[in-house]
Amino acid sequence: MLDFGCGWGRLTRFLARDVAPGHLYGCDPVAGVLDVCRECRVPATLARSDFVPERLPFDGPFELAFAFSVFTHLSERAQRACLGALHAGLAPGGLLVVTVRPPGYLEFCAALHPLRDAGGGSGYLFAPHPAEPSHPQYGGEAMDYGETVVTLAYVREHWEPRFELLHADLSVADPFQIVLTLRRR
């Protein structure tokens, strides 16, 4: 099992109760948060991933990968790269569980208001955070981290060649996150 974008390891720790030792992996592009995971003894094999990855930092294949609060923040360029890396790292028929922000988030997030007001209808709206070297998700080139809205129509059109959408459920904990369950084609 892979926690893609594991951050501080909050969900990784939770999953460790149900995953056999040595079978839980976590990656994140921010080295500092991985250091905290190690200091706190998060029970997983941890590795740094690229901000816009060509591949996963593990050999895999994985039967299950999840990415909570990852695709809610990625530019379209980073999203395509991450999906490609995850597709390559999952076993055929493997499951991918991710969260995305629905169009309703446009009303809540001020950073997205200019895109909303411009009538952005692509199904993928991204407002980058400032590209500052001090920002932990700044990778040194374009800022691929910010606030993102993804419609289900966009997912069906752009993700379905690689992944079959099995379920789309509203997160009970956060009404501005939709939990997508996908199967690798």
NORVEN-V713143 format. One record per pair of residues at least 24 apart in sequence whose C-alpha atoms are under 10 Angstrom apart, sorted by the first residue. I is the first residue (numbers start at 1). J is the second residue. Records with the same first field share a line. If there is no record, write none. Layout:
I->J / J
//
This chain:
1->25 / 26 / 44 / 60 / 61 / 62 / 63 / 64 / 65 / 66 / 90 / 95 / 96
2->26 / 27 / 44 / 45 / 46 / 56 / 58 / 60 / 61 / 62 / 63 / 64 / 65 / 66 / 67 / 86 / 89 / 90 / 96
3->27 / 28 / 44 / 46 / 64 / 65 / 66 / 67 / 68 / 97
4->28 / 29 / 49 / 56 / 65 / 66 / 67 / 68 / 69 / 70 / 82 / 86 / 96 / 97 / 98
5->29 / 30 / 48 / 49 / 51 / 66 / 67 / 68 / 69 / 70 / 71
6->30 / 33 / 34 / 37 / 46 / 47 / 66 / 67 / 68 / 69 / 70
7->31 / 32 / 33 / 34 / 36 / 37 / 68 / 69 / 70
8->32 / 33 / 34 / 35 / 36 / 37 / 38 / 40 / 42
9->33 / 34 / 36 / 37 / 38 / 40 / 41 / 42 / 43 / 44 / 46
10->37 / 42
11->42 / 66 / 67 / 68
12->37 / 42 / 43 / 44 / 66
13->37 / 40 / 41 / 42 / 43 / 44
14->42 / 43
15->43 / 44
16->42 / 43 / 44
17->43
19->43 / 44
21->45
23->62
24->62 / 64 / 65
25->57 / 58 / 60 / 62 / 65
26->57 / 58 / 65 / 66
27->56 / 57 / 58
28->57 / 70 / 137
29->53 / 136 / 137 / 138 / 139
30->136 / 137 / 138 / 139
31->136 / 137
32->136
33->136
49->82
50->78 / 81 / 82 / 139
51->78 / 81 / 82 / 137 / 138 / 139 / 140 / 141 / 143 / 144 / 145
52->77 / 78 / 79 / 80 / 81 / 82 / 85 / 139 / 144
53->78 / 79 / 80 / 81 / 82 / 83 / 84 / 85 / 86
54->78 / 80 / 81 / 82 / 83 / 84 / 85 / 86 / 88
55->81 / 82 / 83 / 84 / 85 / 86 / 87 / 88 / 89
56->82 / 84 / 85 / 86 / 87 / 88 / 89 / 90
57->85 / 89
58->89
59->88 / 89 / 90
60->86 / 88 / 89 / 90 / 91
61->86 / 87 / 88 / 89 / 90 / 91 / 92 / 94
62->86 / 87 / 88 / 89 / 90 / 91 / 92 / 94 / 95 / 96
63->89 / 90 / 91 / 92 / 93 / 94 / 95 / 96 / 183 / 184
64->89 / 90 / 91 / 93 / 94 / 95 / 96 / 97 / 182 / 183 / 184
65->89 / 90 / 94 / 95 / 96 / 97 / 98 / 182
66->95 / 96 / 97 / 98 / 99 / 180 / 181 / 182
67->96 / 97 / 98 / 99 / 100 / 179 / 180
68->97 / 98 / 99 / 100 / 177 / 178 / 179 / 180
69->98 / 99 / 100 / 101 / 177 / 179
70->98 / 99 / 100 / 145 / 148
71->98 / 99 / 100 / 101 / 145 / 146 / 147 / 148 / 149 / 150
72->98 / 99 / 100 / 101 / 102 / 126 / 145 / 146 / 147 / 148 / 149 / 150 / 176 / 177 / 178
73->100 / 101 / 126 / 127 / 128 / 129 / 144 / 145 / 146 / 147 / 148 / 149
74->100 / 125 / 126 / 127 / 128 / 143 / 144 / 145 / 146 / 147 / 148 / 149
75->124 / 125 / 126 / 127 / 128 / 142 / 143 / 144 / 145 / 146 / 147 / 148 / 149
76->124 / 125 / 126 / 144 / 145 / 148 / 150
77->142 / 144
78->143 / 144 / 145
79->144
80->158 / 159
83->159 / 162 / 163
84->159 / 162
86->162 / 184
87->162 / 163 / 183 / 184 / 185
88->162 / 184
89->184
90->183 / 184 / 185
91->183 / 184 / 185
92->183 / 184 / 185
93->163 / 164 / 182 / 183 / 184 / 185
94->163 / 182 / 183 / 184 / 185
95->163 / 164 / 165 / 166 / 181 / 182 / 183 / 184 / 185
96->163 / 164 / 165 / 166 / 180 / 181 / 182 / 183 / 184
97->165 / 166 / 167 / 168 / 179 / 180 / 181 / 182 / 183
98->168 / 177 / 178 / 179 / 180 / 181 / 182
99->150 / 168 / 169 / 170 / 171 / 176 / 177 / 178 / 179 / 180 / 181
100->148 / 149 / 150 / 151 / 152 / 155 / 168 / 170 / 176 / 177 / 178 / 179 / 180
101->125 / 147 / 148 / 149 / 150 / 151 / 152 / 170 / 174 / 175 / 176 / 177 / 178 / 179
102->148 / 149 / 150 / 151 / 152 / 170 / 175 / 176 / 177 / 178
103->148 / 149 / 150 / 151 / 152 / 176
104->149 / 175 / 176 / 177
105->147 / 148 / 149 / 150 / 175 / 176 / 177
106->147 / 148 / 149 / 176
108->176
109->147 / 148
110->147
111->146 / 147 / 148
112->146 / 147 / 148 / 149
121->151
122->150 / 151 / 153 / 154
123->149 / 150 / 151 / 152 / 153 / 154 / 155 / 157
124->148 / 149 / 150 / 151 / 152 / 153 / 154 / 155
125->149 / 150 / 151
126->150
149->176 / 177
150->178
151->178
152->178 / 180
155->180
160->184 / 185
161->185
//
